[in-house]
Amino acid sequence: MHKILSFNLLFIGILSISSFNSNAALPENISDLVENAAPAVVNITSKKEVSQRSSFGYGGIPDEMLERFGIPREFREMPQKKRESVSYGSGFILKDNFIMTNFHVVEDATEVIISLADRREFKADVIGVDPLSDLAVLRVNANDLPEVNVGNSDQLKVGDWVVAIGSPFSFDFSVTAGIVSAKGRSIQNNNIGNYVPFLQTDVAINPGNSGGPLFNLEGEVVGINSQIYSRSGGYQGLAFAIPINVAIDVAEQIISSGEVLRGYLGVRMSEVDSDLADALGMRKPYGALINDVEEGESADNAGLLPGDVIIEFDNKEIKFSSDLPHVVGQIKPETKASAKVIRDGDEITLDFTLGQLPLSNDNFIPAKAQLSSDPFGIKVSEIDRDNPTMANMSDGVIVTRVNLNSPASGKINRGDIITMIQLKGKKQEVFDVDSFNNAVENLEPGSKIAVHLIRNGNRVITSVTLN
């Protein structure tokens, strides 16, 4: 297992966790669970080739010194050589000789070997992978393989007991236990996590646990160990697992068609804080605030607008913006779904026909733009259409100065284009300096304003509390 992301010395290592169900204060049947479930848990050895460039050395003279003396690079370096790299992980036999594990365990593998608790070994074929959920499906040609019982991760509750079986640091078939600490965590790591509502547990997980099963106390798999937060790369009390309901949906698509399809709205979104909630006319901060809409995609076709807040989608509550991709990503493309939306302080319902999640969102094309002032502490100017750099800008006013320690300081930047002002759900579009001044002239001190703006080509909605 390896560390792959750092935040101020805090590393995300791709690892594994497990989850448990019980009403008892302490589980008493873990030994029975392990005896029944462990035979279907497997060790995974993954081999791949990596490139390595070595130096001629020249008697240990540093490369910088050789370059100073003008020795050409081709004489200083050997061609790239191939070497074999071996990594280890865990997995479990799902059904019909199919095995589930993490994508990162078998990524770029040239050979995959699985080992059972009864010491049998088999070469496995990688049937398919899904990097967005960090899942992979393998298959072996063997007889009489044990299989796990699959549970329902939606029924897990925070505080339920869970058990993990895996091979941390190659200590085969180790067992650890803990509780579910939280549900629906959004963990973004190498593009993994936007579409997975992770289970958080305090089960001890370490390198080698990746891909291993997480069991409830009934001996049913409810998660697949995937990641940890750690300063050292080892266990520090925070582990994350992929819910089995998500994993089974991915596995069934891989087995049946070899690819995974997800629904797509075509929006950019952010959280609703308390100030924005007040400016948008909401009773409390919740939901997914829509900053921008991709032209021609599902959200645009349904009439979703920047400034709307989605609070429910497909009968599932959206508390945070990260909840929306979790819900939408589990719905198949071309499926019809409805959403509850807060617009201008009122609740409305919109009907969607979902698009298909593209492999890359880099080509996001915003929909058509809808979108000196003392209350804000900024100075604005007209957009100069004769300036080639401004010719294609959206209608609005451009911010030319932000006063230090003003209400807009840290919220609005020089160069931003303000397109709309919103107070208590009431919107006033900004086309020029006159319309901007009209929108702000009657604002009172203490008002919480939602400012719609375009920054570096992207729509942003920020809150400003006036002096």
C-alpha positions in Angstrom: 0.0 0.0 0.0 1.2 3.5 -0.6 0.7 7.1 0.5 -0.7 9.2 -2.3 -1.7 12.6 -1.1 -0.6 15.0 1.6 -2.3 17.9 3.4 0.1 19.6 5.8 1.9 16.4 6.7 -1.4 14.5 6.6 -1.2 11.6 4.1 -4.0 9.7 2.4 -2.8 6.2 2.0 -4.9 3.8 -0.1 -5.8 1.1 2.3 -8.8 -0.7 3.7 -11.6 -0.7 6.3 -14.5 -2.8 7.5 -18.0 -2.4 9.0 -20.1 -4.2 11.6 -23.7 -4.4 12.8 -24.7 -5.0 16.4 -26.9 -3.7 19.2 -24.6 -5.2 21.8 -22.0 -3.1 23.6 -19.3 -5.5 22.5 -19.6 -8.2 19.9 -19.3 -11.8 21.1 -19.3 -13.8 17.9 -16.3 -12.4 16.0 -14.5 -15.7 16.2 -17.5 -17.5 14.7 -17.7 -14.8 12.0 -14.0 -15.1 11.1 -14.2 -18.9 11.0 -17.1 -18.8 8.5 -16.0 -15.7 6.4 -12.2 -16.0 6.2 -12.1 -18.8 3.6 -13.6 -16.4 1.0 -11.0 -13.7 1.7 -7.9 -13.7 -0.5 -4.4 -12.3 -0.6 -3.4 -10.6 -3.8 0.1 -10.3 -5.2 0.3 -7.9 -8.1 3.4 -7.7 -10.4 4.1 -4.9 -12.9 7.0 -3.5 -14.9 8.3 -0.1 -14.1 10.9 2.0 -16.0 14.1 3.1 -14.4 16.9 5.3 -15.7 20.3 4.8 -14.2 23.5 7.0 -14.5 26.9 5.9 -15.8 28.3 7.5 -12.7 31.7 8.8 -14.0 33.3 7.8 -10.7 30.5 9.4 -8.6 30.8 12.8 -10.2 27.5 14.6 -9.7 25.3 15.0 -12.8 25.3 18.8 -12.5 29.1 18.8 -12.7 29.1 16.7 -15.8 26.7 19.0 -17.4 28.9 22.0 -16.6 31.8 20.3 -18.4 29.5 19.9 -21.5 29.3 16.1 -21.4 26.2 15.3 -23.6 23.2 13.8 -21.8 23.3 10.6 -23.9 26.7 9.8 -22.5 25.7 10.6 -19.0 22.6 8.4 -18.7 21.8 4.9 -19.5 18.6 4.1 -21.5 15.5 3.3 -19.4 15.5 -0.2 -18.1 12.5 -2.3 -17.0 12.3 -3.9 -13.6 9.6 -5.8 -11.8 7.7 -4.2 -9.0 5.6 -6.3 -6.6 2.7 -5.0 -4.5 0.3 -6.7 -2.1 -3.4 -6.3 -1.2 -6.5 -8.1 -0.3 -9.8 -9.1 -1.8 -12.7 -11.5 -1.5 -14.6 -14.0 -3.7 -17.9 -12.5 -4.6 -19.5 -15.2 -6.8 -18.9 -17.5 -9.8 -15.1 -17.2 -9.3 -15.3 -13.4 -9.5 -13.1 -11.6 -7.0 -13.4 -8.0 -5.9 -10.5 -5.7 -4.8 -9.3 -2.1 -5.2 -8.2 -0.8 -8.6 -5.0 0.6 -7.2 -4.0 -3.0 -6.1 -3.9 -4.3 -9.6 -3.3 -1.1 -11.6 -1.0 -1.8 -14.6 -0.4 -5.3 -13.4 1.3 -7.8 -15.7 0.4 -10.7 -13.4 -2.0 -11.2 -10.5 -1.8 -14.1 -8.1 -4.4 -14.8 -5.5 -3.9 -16.9 -2.4 -6.6 -18.5 -0.3 -6.5 -19.3 3.4 -6.3 -23.0 2.6 -2.9 -22.2 0.8 -4.3 -22.7 -2.7 -2.9 -20.2 -5.3 -4.3 -19.2 -8.7 -3.4 -16.8 -11.4 -6.2 -14.3 -11.9 -7.4 -12.3 -14.9 -8.4 -8.7 -14.5 -11.9 -8.6 -16.0 -12.4 -4.8 -15.6 -11.6 -1.8 -13.5 -13.3 1.4 -12.5 -10.7 4.0 -11.3 -13.4 6.5 -10.2 -14.6 4.2 -7.5 -11.2 2.4 -7.0 -12.7 -1.0 -7.8 -11.5 -3.9 -9.9 -13.1 -7.3 -10.7 -10.8 -10.4 -11.2 -11.7 -14.0 -12.1 -9.9 -17.3 -11.6 -10.3 -20.7 -13.2 -10.9 -22.9 -10.2 -13.4 -25.2 -8.6 -15.1 -25.3 -5.2 -14.3 -21.7 -4.2 -15.9 -20.3 -1.1 -18.0 -17.1 -1.4 -18.9 -14.3 0.9 -22.4 -13.3 1.9 -23.3 -9.8 0.8 -25.1 -7.4 3.1 -26.8 -4.1 2.7 -24.6 -1.1 3.4 -27.6 1.3 3.4 -28.7 -0.4 6.6 -25.5 0.4 8.5 -25.8 2.9 11.3 -23.1 5.1 12.9 -21.9 3.1 15.9 -22.5 -0.3 14.4 -19.7 -2.8 14.9 -17.7 -3.9 11.8 -14.8 -6.4 11.2 -12.0 -6.3 8.6 -10.1 -9.3 7.3 -7.0 -8.7 5.2 -3.2 -8.9 4.9 -1.6 -5.8 6.4 2.1 -5.7 5.7 1.7 -9.2 4.3 0.6 -10.7 7.6 -1.9 -13.0 6.0 -5.6 -13.0 7.1 -5.3 -10.6 10.0 -8.5 -9.6 11.8 -9.4 -6.2 13.2 -12.6 -4.8 14.6 -14.2 -1.4 15.3 -17.3 0.7 14.7 -18.7 2.8 11.9 -17.6 6.3 12.7 -19.5 8.2 10.0 -21.3 7.6 6.6 -21.3 9.4 3.3 -17.8 10.8 3.5 -16.5 12.5 0.4 -12.8 11.7 0.1 -11.1 13.0 -3.1 -7.9 11.3 -3.8 -6.4 10.9 -7.3 -9.9 11.5 -8.8 -11.3 8.8 -6.5 -14.1 9.8 -4.3 -16.5 12.1 -6.1 -18.9 9.3 -6.7 -18.3 7.2 -3.6 -20.1 8.0 -0.3 -17.4 6.4 1.9 -17.9 4.7 5.2 -15.6 5.9 7.9 -14.5 3.5 10.6 -12.0 3.2 13.4 -11.0 -0.3 12.3 -7.2 -0.8 12.3 -6.3 -0.8 8.6 -2.7 -0.7 7.2 -0.9 -1.2 3.9 -2.0 -4.6 2.5 -5.6 -4.3 3.7 -6.6 -2.6 0.5 -9.4 -4.3 -1.3 -10.3 -6.5 1.7 -13.8 -7.0 2.9 -15.6 -5.2 5.7 -18.1 -7.4 7.6 -21.1 -6.7 9.8 -21.7 -9.0 12.8 -23.9 -11.2 10.7 -20.8 -12.1 8.6 -22.0 -10.1 5.6 -19.8 -7.9 3.5 -20.9 -4.3 3.8 -17.8 -2.5 2.5 -14.4 -2.8 0.8 -11.4 -1.3 2.5 -9.9 1.4 0.4 -8.2 4.4 2.1 -6.8 5.8 5.4 -5.8 9.2 6.7 -2.4 9.0 8.3 0.7 11.0 9.2 2.9 8.0 9.0 1.3 5.9 6.3 0.0 3.4 8.9 -3.1 3.2 11.1 -4.1 6.3 13.1 -7.8 5.7 13.7 -9.3 7.0 10.4 -10.2 4.4 7.7 -12.5 4.6 4.8 -14.4 1.8 2.9 -16.5 1.7 -0.2 -20.1 0.8 0.6 -20.9 -2.7 -0.8 -24.1 -1.4 -2.5 -21.9 0.9 -4.6 -19.3 -1.9 -5.2 -21.9 -4.4 -6.3 -23.4 -2.0 -8.8 -20.0 -1.3 -10.3 -19.1 -5.1 -10.3 -22.4 -6.0 -12.1 -21.7 -3.4 -14.8 -18.1 -4.6 -15.3 -19.2 -8.3 -15.5 -22.1 -7.7 -17.8 -20.7 -5.0 -20.2 -17.0 -4.3 -19.2 -17.6 -0.7 -18.4 -19.3 1.5 -15.8 -21.8 4.2 -16.8 -22.9 7.0 -14.5 -25.5 9.7 -14.6 -24.4 13.3 -15.3 -26.1 16.7 -14.7 -23.5 19.0 -16.0 -23.1 21.5 -13.2 -20.5 23.2 -11.0 -21.6 23.6 -7.4 -20.5 24.6 -3.9 -21.6 24.6 -0.3 -24.2 26.9 1.1 -22.9 28.7 4.2 -25.1 30.6 6.7 -24.5 34.0 5.0 -25.4 32.6 1.5 -28.4 30.9 3.0 -29.7 34.2 4.3 -28.9 36.0 0.9 -30.7 33.2 -1.0 -33.8 33.4 1.2 -33.3 30.0 2.8 -34.1 29.1 6.4 -30.9 27.2 7.0 -27.7 26.4 5.1 -28.0 23.1 3.3 -28.1 21.6 -0.2 -25.9 22.0 -3.3 -25.6 25.6 -4.6 -25.4 25.6 -8.4 -22.6 28.0 -9.6 -22.7 27.1 -13.3 -24.6 25.0 -15.8 -23.1 23.2 -18.8 -24.9 24.1 -21.9 -26.9 21.4 -23.6 -26.6 18.9 -20.7 -29.2 17.5 -18.4 -29.3 20.4 -15.9 -29.6 23.0 -18.7 -32.3 21.1 -20.4 -34.3 20.8 -17.1 -34.1 24.6 -16.6 -31.7 24.6 -13.6 -30.1 28.0 -13.2 -27.0 29.4 -11.4 -28.1 30.4 -7.9 -30.5 27.5 -7.6 -30.0 25.1 -4.6 -30.8 21.4 -4.9 -32.0 20.1 -1.6 -33.4 16.7 -2.8 -32.7 14.5 -5.9 -34.4 11.3 -6.8 -36.1 11.3 -3.4 -32.8 11.5 -1.6 -31.9 14.4 0.7 -29.0 16.6 -0.4 -27.5 18.0 2.7 -24.1 18.9 1.3 -22.9 19.6 -2.2 -20.8 16.4 -2.1 -24.0 14.4 -1.7 -25.2 15.3 -5.2 -22.6 13.4 -7.2 -23.0 10.4 -4.9 -26.7 10.2 -5.8 -26.5 11.2 -9.4 -23.5 8.9 -10.1 -25.4 5.8 -9.0 -28.3 6.5 -11.5 -27.9 5.2 -15.0 -27.7 7.6 -18.0 -31.0 8.4 -19.7 -32.9 7.8 -16.5 -35.6 10.3 -15.5 -35.4 11.8 -12.0 -36.9 14.8 -10.2 -35.3 17.3 -7.8 -36.5 19.7 -5.2 -34.9 23.1 -5.8 -34.8 26.4 -3.8 -35.1 29.3 -6.3 -35.5 32.9 -5.2 -36.6 31.7 -1.7 -39.3 29.3 -3.1 -39.2 25.6 -3.4 -39.9 24.2 -6.9 -39.6 20.8 -8.6 -37.6 20.2 -11.8 -37.6 17.0 -13.9 -34.3 15.7 -15.4 -33.3 13.1 -17.9 -29.7 12.3 -16.9 -26.8 12.4 -19.3 -23.7 10.2 -19.2 -20.7 11.1 -17.1 -17.8 11.8 -19.6 -14.4 10.4 -19.0 -13.1 13.9 -18.3 -14.9 17.1 -17.2 -12.2 19.3 -18.6 -14.4 20.3 -21.5 -17.1 21.9 -19.3 -18.8 24.6 -21.4 -20.9 27.0 -19.3 -24.5 27.8 -20.3 -25.4 31.3 -21.6 -24.4 34.0 -19.1 -27.4 35.1 -17.0 -25.6 36.3 -14.8 -17.4 53.0 -7.3 -19.6 51.1 -4.7 -19.4 52.1 -1.0 -21.4 49.3 0.5 -19.0 46.7 -0.9 -15.8 48.6 -0.8 -15.0 48.0 -4.5 -14.7 50.0 -7.6 -16.3 48.7 -10.9 -16.0 49.7 -14.5 -17.7 49.0 -17.8 -16.4 46.1 -19.9 -14.5 47.6 -22.8 -15.8 45.7 -25.8 -13.1 47.4 -28.0 -10.4 45.6 -26.0 -9.8 42.2 -27.7 -9.2 40.6 -24.3 -12.7 41.7 -23.1 -14.6 41.3 -26.4 -16.1 37.9 -25.5 -16.7 38.6 -21.8 -20.2 38.1 -20.4 -22.4 41.1 -19.6 -21.7 42.7 -16.3 -19.2 45.0 -14.6 -15.5 44.3 -14.1 -14.0 44.8 -10.6 -11.0 47.2 -10.9 -10.3 47.7 -7.2 -11.1 46.0 -3.8 -10.4 48.1 -0.8 -8.4 46.6 2.0 -10.5 45.4 5.0 -13.7 46.1 3.1 -16.7 43.8 3.1 -15.6 42.5 -0.3 -12.0 41.9 0.8 -11.3 38.1 0.5 -14.6 37.5 -1.2 -14.3 39.4 -4.5 -11.1 39.8 -6.5 -9.9 42.4 -8.9 -10.7 41.2 -12.4 -13.9 39.5 -11.4 -17.0 40.1 -13.5 -20.1 40.8 -11.4 -23.3 39.6 -13.2 -26.0 39.5 -10.6 -26.8 40.7 -7.0 -29.2 38.7 -4.9 -30.8 39.5 -1.5 -33.3 37.3 0.2 -33.8 35.4 -3.0 -34.5 38.5 -5.0 -32.2 38.7 -8.1 -31.1 41.8 -9.9 -29.1 41.3 -13.0 -26.1 43.5 -13.7 -25.4 44.6 -17.3 -23.4 47.8 -16.7 -22.3 50.2 -14.0 -25.8 51.9 -13.9 -27.6 48.6 -13.3 -25.0 47.6 -10.7 -25.4 50.9 -8.8 -29.2 50.5 -9.0 -28.9 47.0 -7.5 -26.9 48.2 -4.5 -28.0 51.7 -3.8 -30.8 50.7 -1.4 -29.0 47.9 0.4 -28.8 48.3 4.2 -25.8 47.8 6.5 -25.8 44.2 7.8 -27.4 42.8 4.7 -26.1 39.5 3.5 -25.7 39.6 -0.2 -25.1 36.8 -2.7 -22.9 38.1 -5.5 -22.8 36.2 -8.8 -19.6 36.6 -10.6 -17.3 35.1 -13.3 -13.7 34.4 -12.2 -11.2 33.0 -14.6 -14.0 31.8 -16.9 -15.9 30.0 -14.1 -19.1 31.1 -12.4 -18.7 31.7 -8.6 -21.3 32.7 -6.1 -20.0 34.3 -2.9 -21.6 36.0 0.1 -20.8 39.5 1.3 -22.0 41.1 4.5 -22.3 44.9 4.1 -20.9 47.4 6.6 
